[in-house]
């Protein structure tokens, strides 16, 4: 793996399996979200024209990651949002 990689797609027989990386947890979450949408399209070709503020709550980091990605999928499905840039302000 390239040390500068933000994420990578790993081998899996049925589903998409992603490893995301970052120097902070916030950066790793941003990269996980980018990878999620990279499965659907080339995110570099998606011009960001709408900014959404998304607040997610959870009991721990694993649940927070799940809830974060889930709300992005819900927004994609229900609001036709195709995100390409992410900026996590804080994880509390």
HELIX and SHEET records of a PDB file:
HELIX    1   1 UNK A   25  UNK A   38  1                                  14    
HELIX    2   2 UNK A   43  UNK A   45  5                                   3    
HELIX    3   3 UNK A   61  UNK A   79  1                                  19    
SHEET    1   A 2 UNK A   7  UNK A  10  0                                        
SHEET    2   A 2 UNK A  17  UNK A  20 -1                                        
END                                                                             
